[in-house]
């Protein structure tokens, strides 16, 4: 009888140890990420933050205009149209300027695009008229850093491809930069500026630039050190589309110069 009493006394102790071991095993399994049947604890779905749903930010556009674009010969066209727009309308050259300005904007640069007509009714007064307006615009926008008078050329008896090249498989017009040295106290600054853009074009898009030329004329270069006449394409040698494509390439080169 004494032996049986000892067994009864030890029984609850063994049961307690077994239960304790089971509890420890279960807690340990949960702690280390294991479930019965060899399964791991399912991972919780990752929470989506509100910022993750927003589109990636585009270029930050500086709302202060840094470039002034105008057209002293606002009526200029490209073939197959007449050389100049008749009546009160503007010519194709304004669309070329618009392509340039929009490309600048896509790169974060704001420009003023003056579309006023300056070569009507008297073509000979074009530069006198445009100079007055440019002075007004610059006075109202003191942070202007570049002044571009965009034209197209009007060459005679040149080869068909003289003002045309290809960039990335696309036909584009060539670009000539012109500085006038008559009554221009800033001619040296104008030349350095024009050469800087021309060199940048040649590095980025070889063959697009026709270089820099100096004419014995007054092209309002004295209005700003970074002022230049830009001839994009030619009336006979280029289409409007080729000239607009060249204007976009020009913007690609000009934008980094401002930043």
C-alpha positions in Angstrom: 0.0 0.0 0.0 2.9 2.4 0.7 4.3 1.9 -2.9 1.0 2.9 -4.4 0.8 6.0 -2.3 4.2 7.1 -3.6 3.1 6.7 -7.3 0.0 8.7 -6.7 2.1 11.4 -5.1 4.5 11.6 -8.1 1.8 11.4 -10.8 0.7 15.1 -10.9 4.3 16.3 -11.0 5.0 14.4 -14.3 1.7 15.6 -15.8 2.6 19.2 -15.0 6.0 18.8 -16.6 4.5 17.4 -19.8 1.9 20.2 -20.0 4.6 22.8 -19.5 6.7 21.3 -22.3 3.8 21.4 -24.7 3.0 25.0 -23.9 6.6 26.0 -24.4 6.8 24.2 -27.7 3.7 25.9 -29.0 4.9 29.4 -27.9 8.3 28.7 -29.4 6.8 27.7 -32.7 4.7 30.9 -32.9 7.7 32.9 -31.9 9.8 31.5 -34.7 7.0 31.7 -37.3 6.2 28.0 -37.6 2.7 26.4 -37.6 1.6 22.8 -37.4 2.0 20.7 -40.6 5.2 22.6 -41.5 3.4 25.8 -42.5 4.8 29.2 -41.8 2.8 32.1 -40.5 1.3 34.0 -43.4 2.9 37.3 -43.9 0.8 40.4 -43.4 0.0 42.4 -46.5 2.2 45.5 -46.9 0.3 48.7 -46.2 0.2 51.1 -49.2 1.0 54.6 -48.3 -0.9 57.5 -49.9 2.4 58.9 -51.4 2.8 55.5 -53.3 -0.3 56.3 -55.3 0.9 59.7 -56.5 2.5 59.9 -60.0 6.2 60.6 -60.1 6.9 64.3 -60.1 7.7 66.0 -63.4 10.2 68.8 -63.9 9.8 71.8 -61.6 8.8 74.7 -63.8 10.3 78.1 -62.9 7.4 80.5 -63.3 9.6 83.5 -63.7 10.4 84.0 -67.4 14.1 83.7 -68.2 13.8 83.8 -72.1 12.2 86.4 -74.4 11.3 85.1 -77.9 10.0 87.4 -80.6 9.9 87.6 -84.4 10.9 90.9 -86.1 9.8 89.4 -89.4 6.5 87.9 -88.0 5.1 87.2 -91.5 7.8 84.7 -92.6 6.6 81.4 -94.1 8.0 78.1 -95.4 7.3 76.4 -98.7 4.8 75.6 -100.1 3.3 78.8 -98.8 4.3 82.3 -100.1 7.5 83.7 -98.6 5.4 86.0 -96.3 1.9 85.8 -95.0 -0.4 88.4 -96.5 -3.1 90.3 -94.7 -3.3 90.6 -90.9 -2.2 87.0 -90.0 1.2 85.8 -88.7 3.5 83.5 -90.6 4.8 80.0 -90.0 7.7 81.4 -88.1 5.4 82.0 -85.1 4.7 78.2 -84.9 8.4 77.6 -84.9 8.8 80.0 -81.9 5.9 78.2 -80.2 7.6 74.8 -80.6 10.7 76.3 -79.0 8.9 77.8 -76.1 6.8 74.7 -75.4 9.9 72.5 -75.4 11.6 74.9 -72.9 8.5 74.6 -70.7 8.7 70.8 -70.7 12.3 71.2 -69.4 11.3 73.5 -66.6 12.0 76.9 -68.2 9.4 79.6 -68.7 9.7 82.0 -71.7 7.8 85.0 -73.0 6.7 84.5 -76.6 5.9 87.8 -78.2 3.7 87.2 -81.3 3.1 90.8 -82.2 3.5 91.7 -85.9 6.4 94.0 -86.7 7.0 93.8 -90.4 3.6 95.3 -91.5 2.6 97.6 -93.0 6.2 98.6 -93.7 8.7 95.7 -93.9 11.6 98.1 -93.5 10.4 99.2 -90.1 10.4 95.7 -88.6 13.5 96.0 -86.4 12.6 99.5 -85.3 9.2 98.3 -84.2 10.4 95.1 -82.5 13.1 97.0 -80.6 10.6 99.3 -78.9 8.4 96.4 -77.7 11.4 94.3 -76.6 12.6 97.2 -74.4 9.1 97.4 -72.8 9.0 93.6 -72.2 12.5 93.6 -70.6 11.7 96.5 -68.4 8.7 94.6 -67.1 10.6 91.3 -66.7 14.0 92.1 -65.1 15.1 88.5 -64.8 15.2 87.9 -68.6 18.6 86.1 -69.3 18.3 85.5 -73.1 16.7 87.4 -76.0 16.1 85.5 -79.2 14.7 87.0 -82.4 13.7 83.8 -84.4 13.6 84.0 -88.2 14.0 81.7 -91.2 16.5 82.2 -94.0 15.8 83.1 -97.6 18.7 81.7 -99.6 19.2 81.7 -103.3 20.5 78.9 -105.5 21.6 76.5 -102.8 21.6 72.7 -102.9 18.5 71.0 -101.7 20.1 69.7 -98.5 22.1 72.8 -97.7 19.9 73.7 -94.7 18.8 70.2 -93.9 20.2 67.3 -91.8 19.0 64.3 -89.9 18.9 63.7 -86.2 17.9 60.3 -84.8 16.4 59.4 -88.2 14.3 62.6 -88.4 14.8 65.3 -91.0 15.4 68.7 -89.3 16.3 72.2 -90.4 19.8 73.6 -89.8 20.2 76.7 -87.6 22.3 79.8 -88.2 23.1 82.5 -85.5 23.5 86.1 -86.7 24.9 89.0 -84.8 24.7 92.6 -86.1 27.7 94.9 -85.4 26.2 98.2 -86.4 25.6 100.6 -83.5 26.0 97.6 -81.2 28.1 98.2 -78.1 27.5 94.6 -77.0 28.7 92.9 -80.1 31.5 91.0 -78.3 29.0 89.7 -75.7 26.5 88.8 -78.4 29.2 86.8 -80.3 30.3 84.9 -77.2 26.6 84.0 -76.4 25.9 82.9 -80.0 29.0 80.8 -80.2 28.2 79.1 -76.9 24.8 78.0 -78.2 26.2 77.0 -81.6 29.0 74.9 -79.9 26.4 73.3 -77.6 24.3 72.3 -80.6 27.2 70.8 -82.4 28.2 68.7 -79.4 24.7 67.4 -78.7 23.4 67.3 -82.3 26.3 67.4 -84.8 25.5 69.0 -88.1 22.4 71.0 -87.0 24.2 74.3 -86.6 25.4 76.4 -89.5 27.6 78.4 -87.2 27.7 82.1 -86.3 27.9 85.0 -88.7 28.4 88.8 -88.2 26.4 91.2 -90.5 26.9 94.9 -90.9 23.4 95.6 -89.7 21.5 96.7 -86.6 19.7 93.7 -85.2 18.9 95.0 -81.7 21.8 93.1 -80.2 22.6 96.1 -77.9 19.4 95.4 -75.9 21.0 92.5 -74.0 24.4 90.8 -73.8 22.7 87.5 -74.5 20.8 88.6 -77.6 21.0 86.9 -81.0 19.1 86.5 -84.2 18.3 82.8 -84.8 17.6 81.6 -88.4 15.9 78.3 -88.3 15.7 76.7 -91.7 15.1 78.3 -95.1 12.0 79.2 -97.0 12.8 77.1 -100.1 14.9 74.4 -98.3 12.8 73.4 -95.4 9.3 72.5 -94.3 7.5 73.9 -91.3 7.8 70.5 -89.6 11.6 70.3 -90.1 12.0 73.8 -88.6 9.8 73.1 -85.6 11.8 69.9 -85.0 15.0 72.0 -85.0 13.5 74.5 -82.6 12.9 71.7 -80.1 16.6 70.7 -80.4 17.6 74.3 -79.8 15.5 74.3 -76.6 17.3 71.1 -75.4 20.6 73.0 -75.6 19.4 76.4 -74.3 17.6 75.1 -71.2 20.7 73.8 -69.4 22.5 77.1 -70.0 19.8 78.8 -67.9 20.1 76.4 -65.0 
